[in-house]
Amino acid sequence: MSEEATITDSGKPSRSGTYVICDGAKCKCDKSVSGAQADFQVLSQSTTYINDKDGSKKLVGNTMDLGIPFVVKASTFGQCKLQPTGSSYLPCIPAVVSWSDAYESVMLDNMGQALVNDSVGQCAIGGKIEFASHGQEQGASQSDAAAAAAQPAMTPMMSEEEVRALTLGEFMTNEDERGASVKSIKTLDGKDKYFYNKLAIPFSVNEYSDSNASQESKDAVNWAVFFKEPGAPESSYKQCGNYSDVGEGFVFPFKIVGDYIIEAYGSPNGPFYLKDKRHSAYKKIELKDQTIEGLAVTVNGEIRERVRPTEVATIKTSALFPDSEMQNIAGPNTVGKIIWDVDAKKGSRDLPVTFNANPANPSELVVNPIGTSADVTVRATSALGVTKSITYKVGANYVTAIDANKKTVAVWDGGAEKERHKVTLTVTGFIIEPALPAEKAAVKWTYFKPGEQPDRTNVIATEEETVRKLMKEGPIMYEAFMFSPEGGEKPTTKRVEGVIPQIKKAYWADSEGNKISRSGYGHTVYLHVETLGLTGEKLQFNVWESDVNTASDPIKNAGTEIEITSNEGVINQEFTLPEYSYLDERDQEFYFTIEKLDFDLLGTKQDPDSGNEFILWKDHSSKKVDYLKVTPDKKITSLKIYETGGKLHMGRVKYGDTVTIKITSRNRVDEEIEFEVWKDAAINNYKGGGNSDDDIKFSETIKIKVDKEGKGSTDFTIPSGWEAYQGEAETQFFYLKEGSNEYPRANFT
């Protein structure tokens, strides 16, 4: 029986005497020193089988079985002739990069072509890998062999039509049905890096474009795979697999180191990644070999950047994939033996250093105390030839950061010391944490004027915290140090300014500190006060109200004690306005005061009309304070539309885009306001004053919940179906309407 392929009248190859390769096939390499053989292992697919004479199922080998598709992963073919070392050779670790002479007419689901006993694999080292046996245990007689010429030895797992097509040199795939449109996909474990020999990487659809997609259309989702070499440019991606009507889940079939794009799509016109990735639902993953990912310096289990001269340092390697992820994965499960190298220098001078591998964990190195300041470099080289290095400092501990609880301090006038006169300075960081008690006690403090250099002999305090007071106005710099102060503006210095206490600003605001002048009953507003030299003080604030129309005497409404805790001296205190309780419709004015002061405070003035309490004085010609006018009218005071990124909508957006609608209102707290959506049909009234009788009302509505400040917002996606109403106009104009009130138009292209 001839081993050569012949061409039938149909023009398709007839594989008489040629057998499909399966699990257990014997392989040999022409660069093996001993001629050892290895058992082939199918790793790239799990759906297409061959039956042997006992009915056992064996997976079909194919051109996607790359890397190390063998049962034994190291010393696979013994020693390699192409890797001499001294008088011997390195063990064989094969790396199959391609297969030739495959059965091109047979394409499996993973887009691989079936391997046959004529196929030859190319190893990255240079060897040629051939099959010594095909792995099918048929026990065939001559008559059996004759039958095999007419019928390939494929599994009954395939349909009769597929077996017949394969006999004719063809292979059938399912026709692509229209599937649901996919918006995004995900890996089930949420990761994007995997060991190249991982048994399965499952993906699933994360979100559909249409939330009401039918199960039938979900079952018809297609998947595609794109590949590029590691480090190659993004433009190098090539499609290497396409899987029709797979459904919502997909198991990644490839086991070659590289970068992959996996895409799910519903349209027969897909996949789209190479055409226009903006319309592609894809996920990027990387398949990598196990290797040293990096090194870390630790002392007593804590990661360090600096080591004391008396401390033992342990250098730990981190693998790209932790051992917990490598369990039950074919292939090397560890980085392997590590070769260590260490040197220590003080300036340009080499220092002696002793080290040894941790006997309990060969992936760790113990570096003994250096005894003096030095730069230590550690290098680790894995069995695969990957070298990683790390350099760390050896030296004494020192301060890296301090903080001050105030930026301004009231100048001490020689009387009783109050909290406003004091600033607390604290060390917040050492280069080695935690600092030892002796190191904390060794901290020194000094002060200097901005722009000047500190005097190392001018030590004003020790320990890690000190409390200071200022005797005169102006800025001063404080610094904490261990050896010598450096001056300037840096994390170890803080600027503090001595000031006369004052109120800089006082007004009504929203929760973000923005000034407001009008509000509604029952709304939440804020007393906003900006101070200098008052951090740490407690002040009693009172709220007063008066009738705008009758100008009656003001009445004290409520009060609260506020401690100024911000180191910048800013207050933004919440206050809820009273509910409307008047028989007649009226507007009220609200302002606030400080009840009493036992020291001079700039920006305040006692007011006889306010019970001699201190108003927060501003030099207005017509009024003495900032008033908040509160009215009972129910209204939406503003409606604005924002595009992606918080940009105020001033131009055009596209169908399918999402916009954010924000409103402010009065006297509508806790209401849910429902807006109708209208189209300005004739585009004649979008600037106001036009006729709205011909406008079109859409079925969509927009609901916005109003919060306690009278504000509300919601996102709205412009339906793509609105494009059907476009007509010949370049743009369409839409607007919102509540009752008889129309709000600014938004134009969508």
N, C-alpha and C positions, 0 to 999 in steps of 0.2 A: 504494500500500500504506500503510495507516494506521500512524502511529507511536504511536497510543494503545493502552494495554493494554485488553483486553476481558475480560469475565467469561464463562466457559463455563457450561454447564448444571451442571457439577460444582461450581461455586462457586470454582474455582481460576483464577488469572489466566492468560490466554493471551498470550504475549509476541510476537505477530506483528509483524514489522518491527523488533523490539528485539534488539540484539546484546549478547552478553556481552563485557565489557571484558577485554583481555589486555595482556601486555607489548607496548610500542610504540604504544599508543593515544596520540593527540595531545590535549593538554589546553590550556585557556586560562583566564585569570583576569580577572574584570571590573574588577580594580583595577590591571591592568598599564598602564603609561604608553604603551608601544609596541604592545601587543597581541601580544607575542611568545608563541609556543606552546612547550610542553615535552613531551618523551616520557615517558609513564607507565612506571614500573618496579615490578613486583610483588616485594615484599620479605617478605610475611607467610607464604607457604606455598610448597612445592616439590613438590606431589604431584598437583595437578589442572590439566589442560592443555586448550587449544583447538588444533585443527589448522587451518593455512591451506591454500590450494589446492595447495601443494607438499608437504604432509605434515609441515611443520616444527611442532615443539611449542612452544606459548606458554602461559605460566602464566596462570591465571585471576585477575583482579583482584577484590578483595573488601573488605568494610568494615573489615577489620583492617589494611589498608594505610594507615597513618596516619603522621604526622610528615612526612617528605620522600620520598614514593614516586615520585621522578622521577630520571631519569638524571643530570641536572645538579642539583647540590645548592645552589649559590649563584647569585644573579642568574637564578634559574630562569625567571621571566617578565619579565626585564629589571629595570626600576625599579618601585617600589611607590608608587601615588598616596597611600596612607594614611601614608607615612613621608617627609614633606617635610623637606629640610635645606637651609637657605639658599634659593638659587634653583633647586635641583634636588631629587632624591629619592634615598633610600637604595636600595641593591640589594635585590631581592626574595630573602628566605630564607623560603620557605613553611613552614607548620606546620599540616598538616591534622589537625583534631581530631575530625571526624565526617563521615559520608556519609549523604545522604538519597536516597530513591527507589531503593533497591537492590532486587534480585530476592529478596524475603523468603522465597520458597518454596525457594530453593536455598541450603542451608547446607553449607559446605565443612568439611573435617576440623578446621580451625583455629577453628571456630565463627563464621567470617565469612560474610556473605551476599554472593552474587555481585553485582558492580557491572555496570551496563548503561549504554548510551549516554545514558539519561535521568538517570543519577545525578549528584548535585551534592555537591561537597566543600566543607566550611566551613573556612576558614583562620583561625587564632587571631588574625591581624592584622585580619581583617574581610572579606577577599575571598571571592568565590564562584568555585569551580573547576568547569568543565564540560568535557565531552569533545567535541572537534571531530571525532574519528574513533574507531572502536572498536578498531583494531589488527589486525582479522582481514583478511588479504589473500586474499579468496575469488575475486575475478574473476568474480562471479556474473552470470548472465544473468537474464532475467525468469523463466524457468522455474526457475532455481536459487533465485531469491528466493521463488518460490511454495513450493518444497520446504522452504525454511528456515522458513516459517510453521508447518510441521508437525513439524519436527525441529530442535532447537537445535544451534548450532554448537559442540558439546562434543567432547572428545577420545575417540578409540577406546581410550585408556588406561582409560576407565570400562567397566564390564561392560554387556552388552546390557540387563540388568534396570535398571541405574541410568540408562542413556540413555532407556529407555522411561518410567521414573518421572519423569525430568526433563521429558520431553515433556508429561506430564500435570500438570506443576506441582508434583511431589512430589520429595523427595530421601530416599533410603534410607540408614540407618546400620546398622552391624552390631549385632546384639543382644549385650548384655553377658553373657558367660559368667562362671561363678564362678572368680575368680582366686586366686592365693596371697595369704595375709595378709602385708602388708609391715610391717616394724618400723622401717626407716629408709631414706632415700634420700640421694643426694649428687650434686653437680656433678662431672663427670669431672676438671675442673681444680682443684677444691677452692675456688673463689672464690665470692663472693656479690655482687659489683658488676661490671656490664658496661656497655660502651658501647651505647646504645640501638639502634644500627644493625648490631650484630654479626651475622654471617651465620648462625651456629648456636650454640646453647648446649645441649650434650648433658647429660642426666641419666641416672642408672641406679639400680637398686635396690642399696642397700648391704647390707641384712640382711633376711632373712625371719623372721617369728615362728616358723615351723616350719622347722628346718634340713633336714628331709627332704621339703620341698615338691617335687612332681613338675614336670618341665619343661613339661608341658601346662598346669598351673595357673600357672606363671611366665609362659607365653606369653599368658595371659588377664588379666594385670595391667592395671588401668585407671589413667588419669592425669587430673588436674583442675588448672585454673589459676584463681587468684583475684587480683583487682587492686584497688589503691586509689591515689589521687593522692598524690604525695610530700608528706609532712608531715601528711596526714590521720590521724585517730585509728585505732587498730587495729580498732575496730568498723566501720570503713568498707569493709572487704574485701567484694567481691562476686564471685561466680563468673562467669567470662567464657569458660570453655572446659571441655569434658569429652570425653575420648578413650577409647573403650571398647576393651578387648582389644588394647592396643598392645604389651604385653610388658615385658621387663625394662628396656628403654631408651626414652628419650623425648627428642625434640629440641624445645626451646622455640621457639614460633613467633612471638612478639609482638615488636614493635619500637616501642613507645610508652614514653616516659619515665614511670616510676612504680615502685611497690613491688608485688612479686608473691609469691604463695605457690604452690608447685608441690607437689601431693600425689599419691602413688601408693597405690592400694588394691585389694583383691581382691573385697570383698563387693559384690553388687548394691545394697546399702543405702547405699553410699558416694556421694560423698565425705563425710568426717567433719569437716573443719576447722571449718566454721561451726557444726556441731552440738556437737562436743566434741573440741577439739584435743588432749586428752590421749590420745585413741585414733587420732590422725592421724599418718601418716608423711609429714612435709612438710619443705620447705626454703624459706627466705626468700631472695629475691634482689632487687636493685635494678637498674633500667635507668636510666642517667644520660647526660646530654650531656657532651661533653668540656669541661673548664673548668679554671681555675686552682684547684688544691687548697690551695696554701699557698706561703709564702715561707721561705727559709732564708738566714741570714747565714753566709758562709764567708770564711776567710782561708787562702790557699794550699791550697785544697781541703778544709780542716777546718771543720766546722760550729762556730759560736761563739755564745756569749751576750754576750760582751764583746770589744771590739776595742781594741788599744793605740792611743794618739793618732797614732803614726807609721805605722800599717798601712793598707793598701788593703783595703777590704771588697768582696766580690762578692756580690750578692744574686741568688739563683737561684730561679726559679719551679719548682714541681712540679705537673705536670698530674695530673688524677684518673686518667687512663689513660696509661701510658707508651707511647712510640712503637712499641715492640716488639709491643704488643697491638693497635695501631691499623692495622697493615699489612693490606692486602687487605680492608679494611672500607670499604663505601660510605659516603660522607659526609665531613665535615671531619675531617682527620687531625691537626690541630694546634690549639692555643689561638688562634692568629692573632696579629695585631699587638698589642703591649702598649704602653700609655701609662704612663710612669713619673713619679713625683713624690716629692721628697725634701725634708725640712726637718730642721734641727739646732737644739737649744736647750740653753742652760746656765742652769738655773733658768727664769726667764721671759724671758730674753734670747735673741733669734734670733742664730744664728751663720751665717756664710757657708759654703756647702757646694757643691762641684762634683762632677758625676757625668756619666756617659755610658754609653749602651748598649754592650754588648760587640759589636763589629762581626762577630766570628766566631760569635756566638750571640745573636740579638736577644732571647731570653728571659732574658738575664742583664744585670744592671746593675752597673757599677763605680762605687763611691763612693770618692773620693780621701781621703787622710788629713785628719782634722779638726784635729789639732795640739793639742787640749786636751780635757779631759773634757766630755762632752755626752751628751744623749739624741737619737738619730737615728731618725726615722720614715720608712719607705719605703712607698709605695703603688703597686700595680700594677693597672691596669684592662685587661681583655681586650676584644677586639672584640665580645664578646657582652654587655658591660656589667657583668661580674663584677669587683668590686674586692676585693683582699686587701691587708692591710697588716701590717707587722712593725716593732717598735721594739727597738733594741738600745742598749747602753751603750758609750760610748767612755771609757776611763780606764786607769790603771795597774793592773798585776797585784797580787793580794793572796792571802793564805792563806785557805782555806775549811774545812780539816779537818786534825786531827792525830790521832795514835794513841799509846798507851802499851802496851808489851808486858807490863805487869803492873798489877794493881789494888792489890796489897799488896806492900810491900818490907820486908825485915828491917832494923830500925834498926842502923846501923853503930856498933859498939862501940869503934872506934878501932884495932882489930887489922887483920889482913890483910883486904883487900877480896875478898869472894866474890861470885859471881853473884847470890846472894840479896839482897845489899845494893844492887844497881844496878837502875835503871829506864831504859829507852831510849825517848826521845820522838822521834817522826818526823812531819814534815809529810806528809800523805797526799793533799792536794788544794790546787790553786790555781784561781782563777776562770778563768784562761787556761792551758790545757794544750797542749803541754808548757811549763813555765816555763823562762825563759832562765837560763843560769848566773849572771848578775849578779843576777837576781831571787831565786834560791835563796840566794845569799850574803847578800842583804839581809834575810833573815828574822831576827827578834829573838825572844828567849825571856825570860819573866818568871815569877814565882810570887807567890801571894797566898793568904791564908787564906780558906776558904769564907765567903761573906757579905760580904767586904770588897772594896773597889775596888783594882785593881792600880795600881802606880806606874810610869808609862811610862819613868821614868829608871832604874828598877831592872832593867837588862838583865843577865841572868846568862849568856847564851850567844848566839851567832849561828850562821848556816848552817841547813840544813833538818833536821839531826838533832843531838841532844845526849844525853849519858848523865849521869844525876844519882844521888846517894845521899842518904838522909835521916838526920838526926842524932838525931831524937827521935820518939816515938810521936805519932800523930795524923794527920789528913788535911791535904793541901796541894793547891792548884790550880796547874797549869802552863798557860801560854798562849803561842801563837806569833802574832806580828803583824808587819805591815810598817810601819804608820804610828803607830797608837796602840792599846793593849790595851783591851778592852771589859769584861772580867770576866764573872762569872756562869757558868751552865752552858750551853754551846753547843758546836758541832762543833770550834771552835778552842781549846777548853780541855779538860783531863783532870784528874780527881781521882785522886790516889794517896795511899795511907795507909801510914804507918810503923807497924810492928807488931813484937812479940816473936814469933819463929817458933813455930808450934804446929800440932798435928794437931787439927782440929775434930771430924771424924767418921771412923770406920774400920769397915767392915763388908763382908760378902759380898753380892754383888748380881747382877742379870741385866744384859744388854747395855745396857739403858736406865737403869741406875743404881738400880733398885728393889731394896730390901733383901730378901734371902732368908735362911732359916735351915735349910732342908733341901734335899738334892739327891741325885742318884744317881751311881753309879760310871761313869766315862767321860764325864760331862757337862762342858760348858763353863760355867764360872762366872767371876765378875769380882771382883778386889780393888778395892774402892771406898774412896778416901781423899780427904778434903777438907782442904786445908791453908791456912795463912796465912803469908805471907812466905817461901815456899819455891820459887816459880817460878824455874826455871833450875837448880835443884839436881838431882843424881843420887843416888838412894838405892838400896841393895841390899835388896830385899824377899825374905824366905824363907818358905816354907809348911811348917808342922808338922802332924803327925797323931798321934792317940793312940786306943787302944781304949776305947770308951765303957764297956764292961762291966767290964774288968779295971783300968781307970784306970792302965794301964802308963805308963812314962815316955814323953813325946812324942818322935817321931822326925822329923828334918828330911827333908822330902820333895823339895823342889825350890826353886830360887831364880832371881831375875831382877833385873837392874838397870833401874830406871825413871827416866827424866828427866821432871821435872814441867814440861811445856811450856805447859799451859793458863794464860792470863793470869788466870784465876780460881783457879788452884792445885788443880784437881780431877784425880784419877787414876781411871780405870775400866779396869784392866788385865786382859786375858783370861788365864784359866788353865784348863787341862784336867785334871780330876780323874783319878787313876789308874784303870785297869780293875780289876774285882774279882778278887783273886787269892788269897783266903784259903780254907783247907780247911773251916773252919767258918763258919756264917752269923754275921756280926757287923756292928755299926754302928761307924763311925769318926767322930771329931771333928777338924776342920781349923781352924787359925788361922794368922795370918801375923805376921811380925816385921820390924823393920829391923835389919840385921846390926850396924852400928856407926854412931856419931855422934861428931863432934868438936866439937859445940856443944850448948848446952842447947836442948831441943825440948819445949815443953809438950805434954802429952798422951801422953807415952811414959814407960816405966819399964823398967830392966834387970831381967831375970827369970832367976834361977839355973837354973830347970827348963828354960829354953830356951837353954842355953849362954851365959848372960849377954847375950843379944841383947835388943834393945829391943822389948818388947811395946807394942801400941797400947792404952794403959791407959784403961779406963773404970771408974768407981767402982761396980762391981757388988758386991753383998753375997755372992753365991755363986760368981761366976766373974770372972776378971780381963779377959777379952777377949770379943769376939763370935765364937762358934764356929759352924761350919757342920757340921751333922749329916748324914752320908752313910750311907744304908741300901741294902741289896741288893734290897729288895722291888720287884717290877715292878707298877706300877699307874698308872692315870690319876688324877691328884690333883684336877683340876677340868675341867669342860666348861661353857662358856657360849655363849649364842647372842646375836648382835648384829644389830640392824636397820640399815637404811640410815642413814648418817651416824655410825656407831659407837655408836649408842644401845643400851645393854644391853636385851635383849628381856625385858620384864616383862608385856606385855599380849597383844595380838592382832596378827597380820599377815594379809594377804590371799593367796588363791591366786594364784600367778603372781609374788609378791614374792620377792626374793632376800635371804637372810640369810647371815651369816658365823658359822661355828662355830669356836670356838677352844678348844684343849685345852692343859693342862700335864700332864706325866707324869714318872715316875722309871724309870730303867733300861730305856727303850724307844727310845733314840737310834737314828736312821736306819731305824726300822721304819715300814711303812705300815699303819696301823690301819684296819680296815674295820668300819664300824658298820651294823647292820641298822636299818631304820626300822619302827616299830610304831605301831599306833593303839590307844589306850586305849578299847576298844569301849564299855564300860559307863560310862565316865567315873567310875570308882570308886576308882582307885588312883593318880591323877596327883599326889596329895600324899604318897604313900607309904603302905604298909601295906595297900593294896587287893589284890584278886585279879587276876592277869594272865592267868589261864587262858583267858579269853574274848577276849583281845586279838588283833588282826589284823596279820600280818606283810606288809609291802608288798614289791614286787619291787625297788624302788630300794635302793641301798646308798650310803653316803657314805665315801669314803676320805680319810684325812688322813696326810700324811707328817710324821714327827717330826724336828725339826732337832736340832742339837748341844746346844741348851739344854734339850731335852725338850719343846719347844713345837711346835705345829702349828696350821694353820688352813686352811679352805676355804670357798668360797661354795657355796650350795645354793639353787636356785630351786624353790619349792614347786609341784609339778605341778598345773596347773589341773584335770587329770583326777581329782584326789583329791576334788573337790567332789561327785562322784557318790556318795561314801560318807557324805555329810553327814547324810542322813536328815532328821528333824525337829529335831535338836539345833541350838541356836544356834551352838555352837562344836564343833570337833573337837580332841581332844588327841592329839598325836603325841610319841613319845619315841625316843631312840636306845639301842641295846643292843649290847654287845660281849661275846660269851660269855654268862655268867650275870649280867653287870653291867648294870644299867639306869641311864640318866642322865636328868637333869631333863627334864620334859615341856615341849613347846612347843605352845601352842594356836593354831590357825589358823582364822580365820573364813572 
